[in-house]
Amino acid sequence: MELPEVPEPSPHPVPQREMRRGVRLGVDVGTVRIGVASCDRDGLLATPVETVKAEPRRGSLDRLAALAAEYEAFEIVVGLPRSLSGGEGPAAAKIRGYARDLARRLGPRRPVRLVDERLSTVTATQGLRASGVKAKKGRSVVDQAAAVVILQNALDAERMSGRPPGTMVQLEDGN
């Protein structure tokens, strides 16, 4: 009886770095809806939380602050839309403004980080379609799915690099 061949271990193993422990929220800010996701305390898996109405702005900021408190999130990760070439346009400027407002609302104990979200909505839509979610019903969950993609990518990036992902939102007073 011939034994199956066992593959050789990869000569280039994927490094696993130390992860900061604690819940994070992932946020996909849109003009109409804001998708929210969270992760477990070990930062392994992002899962959908809810979709928040973007307007009124103060109401959405208050709801995100309430979710951050409810989930005891130590950090909020907001997707920053960039072009495929990496540039930023008017949409990125709006998100930067929203992230600053969110950082002000949350205060220095819950930092807000901006992370590249290129293709997160496309990835989320494809995933929903592949799992059989109809387009009409998908609209209500695509924002949450995009938030999951944003947060999972941020978690994976931190695991690979050992550094927090993206850039911290800096307020005018240096906080």
Buried (B, 14 or more C-beta within 10 A) or exposed (E): EEEEEEEEEEEEEEEEEEEEEBBBBBBBBBEEBBBBBBBBEEBEEBBBBBBBEBEEEEEBBEBBBEBBEEBEBBBBBBBBBBEEEEEEEEBBEEBBEBBBBBBBBBEEEBBBBBBBBBBBBEBBBEBBEEEEBEEEEBBEBBBBBBBBBBBBBBBBBBBEEEEBBBEBBEEEEEE
